[in-house]
Amino acid sequence: MTGKYQLVCLECGRTLTDSYTNRCPEGHESLLRTVYTKRLRKLTGRGIFNYIDWLPVEEALPLNSCPITYKSEDFGRELGLDNLYISFSGYLPERGAFMKTCTFKELEALPACQRAKEKCGKILVVPSAGNTARAFAEVASMTGMPVVLIVPKGYLYRIWTTTENHDSILLISVDGDYSDAIAAGKEIAKLDGLIEEGGVRNVARRDGLGVVELEAAFSMHVLPDYYFQAVGSGTGAIAAWEAFSRLIGDGRFGNKMPVMVISQNLPFAPMFSAWQARRAEIIPDRDMRDAEDAIKEMYADVLSTRNPAYSIKGGVYDMLSSTGGEIYGITNEECQSAEKLFESEEGVDLDPAAAVTVASLIRAVDEGFVGRKDKILVNITGGGYKRLMEDCNICRIEDRVVLRHSSALDEIEPELKEFLYELRSCYT
């Protein structure tokens, strides 16, 4: 193998040189995975890029976004757990957490933007229900790296940055839900100079999220017995599984794969429904009945992906099957109760998706799925909004284009071309 890394198709085993490659050229639907040549080092002072050896980029961006890991005393004691570790991606300055979007999506956005700059020189098109778009917007506002964001109109209130520099951001709103934003993004990305960001297929997103597990390994000095996280698309959990696999190969942190425990927010929980039946396929008529109404009832609607990475080779079903994992279906009431308990014990408010995670841990303790002595890592994927609002200015982003249906793309093409023309010098 030459170079820092190569990509490998999990279906055919073919190795590829990365040219912002998100799919196997042989047409396989399997995920691609990065294979790194270097042994992992932990650098200092570079935020997420402390782990650049295992990120698919060559250069670091000058931002200090990075998760933290600490052993929980108060919340662990409340649950009767002696070895509860919390990975926190959000804003909690007194513990050294400075992620100003209050979500671990920043870990995706930073390497994804840099990979696009290095590998293809095109501008990313990113559909989102809120948190992902906010993370990419923050990176764009801090670095000037351009991005096109597609967000359902009802979720525009979630799109803000902590700076006023929005010149490199084109925000498009869509009448509809997250699935409509995804469909619109696929069409918009066909225009010259743009490219689909890639979602779960983008190795930069997955390896960026995997920094959570790398940071945890260096903090805990060993891999956990159990790993907890809420999921929508499943990207973060797959990233964790891949990171744990690399850490086992490294040899310094143990050789036992953690049990992967994920959770979804009822009533919209297609992967939970399919896994309960131990099916490798999601059946929409069974697992996503009345999807539109169900999504509206969710406490954490950012987890409302209709096309999760469940059945794909290297996806969630494979992850759960190979690790003896489990999925919990969590009610809104459980989320709210868990959020209050966590904030009272740990002193920080939670993103709704993180509340789903905490509720699943509480359920696992109550059911005896985990024990007092088990080493448990809980991925708190977002939080700290209250403190951030006190410390920082919040700058809302206005949508420059309103897309009422996908057939109206020709109506917004002139503004897209103008945006691209204005930013032509960004990658040159």
Secondary structure as GFF3:
##gff-version 3
##sequence-region A 1 428
A	DSSP	beta_strand	5	9	.	.	.	ID=ss1
A	DSSP	beta_strand	15	16	.	.	.	ID=ss2
A	DSSP	beta_strand	32	36	.	.	.	ID=ss3
A	DSSP	three_ten_helix	47	54	.	.	.	ID=ss4
A	DSSP	beta_strand	68	71	.	.	.	ID=ss5
A	DSSP	alpha_helix	74	79	.	.	.	ID=ss6
A	DSSP	beta_strand	84	88	.	.	.	ID=ss7
A	DSSP	beta_strand	91	92	.	.	.	ID=ss8
A	DSSP	three_ten_helix	93	95	.	.	.	ID=ss9
A	DSSP	beta_strand	97	98	.	.	.	ID=ss10
A	DSSP	alpha_helix	105	119	.	.	.	ID=ss11
A	DSSP	beta_strand	123	127	.	.	.	ID=ss12
A	DSSP	alpha_helix	131	143	.	.	.	ID=ss13
A	DSSP	beta_strand	147	152	.	.	.	ID=ss14
A	DSSP	three_ten_helix	153	158	.	.	.	ID=ss15
A	DSSP	beta_strand	160	161	.	.	.	ID=ss16
A	DSSP	beta_strand	169	174	.	.	.	ID=ss17
A	DSSP	alpha_helix	178	188	.	.	.	ID=ss18
A	DSSP	beta_strand	194	196	.	.	.	ID=ss19
A	DSSP	three_ten_helix	199	201	.	.	.	ID=ss20
A	DSSP	alpha_helix	203	209	.	.	.	ID=ss21
A	DSSP	alpha_helix	211	220	.	.	.	ID=ss22
A	DSSP	beta_strand	226	230	.	.	.	ID=ss23
A	DSSP	alpha_helix	235	250	.	.	.	ID=ss24
A	DSSP	beta_strand	259	265	.	.	.	ID=ss25
A	DSSP	alpha_helix	270	276	.	.	.	ID=ss26
A	DSSP	alpha_helix	284	287	.	.	.	ID=ss27
A	DSSP	alpha_helix	291	296	.	.	.	ID=ss28
A	DSSP	three_ten_helix	301	303	.	.	.	ID=ss29
A	DSSP	alpha_helix	316	323	.	.	.	ID=ss30
A	DSSP	beta_strand	326	330	.	.	.	ID=ss31
A	DSSP	alpha_helix	332	346	.	.	.	ID=ss32
A	DSSP	alpha_helix	352	366	.	.	.	ID=ss33
A	DSSP	beta_strand	376	380	.	.	.	ID=ss34
A	DSSP	alpha_helix	385	391	.	.	.	ID=ss35
A	DSSP	beta_strand	395	396	.	.	.	ID=ss36
A	DSSP	beta_strand	401	403	.	.	.	ID=ss37
A	DSSP	three_ten_helix	406	408	.	.	.	ID=ss38
A	DSSP	alpha_helix	409	422	.	.	.	ID=ss39
A	DSSP	three_ten_helix	424	427	.	.	.	ID=ss40
###
